[in-house]
């Protein structure tokens, strides 16, 4: 059975009580820190515009999601798949030559 812990994280002005796997606690805390950091950035940037908090939060969410997508694309498995396809072709050629 997985060890679970109850934690409280704060995002902006909202406290979130969560139950998470003990091993995941640092991940949730870092996620909250990242969101709060982005919130402060956008609150500062758009202070003069006096935008509602939900606009600021949505800017932060889009920013973080874009970073996530960028990271996913950087860690593509395509180069590995290409290398495996090439090696498979070479192996098949080698095995065909052995049949002669």
JOWOJO-V122003 format. One record per run of one state. SS is the DSSP state (A for helix, B for strand, O for the rest). FROM is the first residue (numbers start at 1). TO is the last residue. Records with the same first field share a line. If there is no record, write none. Layout:
SS=FROM-TO ; FROM-TO
This chain:
O=1-3 ; 12-13 ; 46-52 ; 75-77 ; 99-100
B=4-11 ; 14-21
A=22-45 ; 53-74 ; 78-98
